[in-house]
């Protein structure tokens, strides 16, 4: 298990997101952003819009995805 924070993934807070793979953490970030915005947290709005854009336009988002995968791979741990 490895951990990245919401902030490390482009969000505004330091919530720890843990997963076995980078994709697990990306999905956790997506859920976190959706829930925060649904709960009225306006600080998470821009990151949520960015995330929605990445899901809609995956080819354009490959740079962010590669950076996130590298950040995950560079983390110590299993």
C-alpha positions, -999 to 999 in steps of 0.1 A, spaced: 0 0 0 12 35 -9 -2 69 -1 -5 102 -19 -25 132 -7 -53 151 -23 -28 180 -26 -2 159 -44 -29 150 -70 -38 186 -76 -65 190 -48 -66 216 -20 -63 194 11 -39 169 27 -63 139 29 -43 107 26 -54 85 -3 -41 49 -1 -40 22 -26 -22 -8 -40 -18 9 -74 -17 44 -88 -51 37 -104 -66 28 -70 -54 62 -56 -67 81 -87 -101 65 -82 -100 74 -45 -92 110 -54 -121 111 -79 -145 98 -52 -131 123 -26 -135 152 -49 -170 143 -58 -180 138 -22 -164 171 -11 -181 191 -38 -215 174 -31 -210 183 5 -206 220 -4 -168 223 -2 -160 250 -28 -123 247 -23 -124 213 -40 -144 226 -70 -115 234 -93 -98 201 -87 -131 183 -93 -136 201 -126 -100 192 -136 -107 155 -127 -139 154 -147 -120 169 -177 -94 142 -174 -120 114 -175 -137 130 -205 -105 136 -224 -81 108 -215 -57 114 -244 -51 150 -233 -48 138 -197 -20 113 -203 7 137 -190 -10 141 -157 -16 103 -156 21 95 -163 33 120 -136 9 104 -111 20 69 -120 57 80 -116 50 97 -83 33 65 -71 62 44 -83 88 66 -66 71 62 -32 87 38 -7 66 8 2 52 -23 -12 
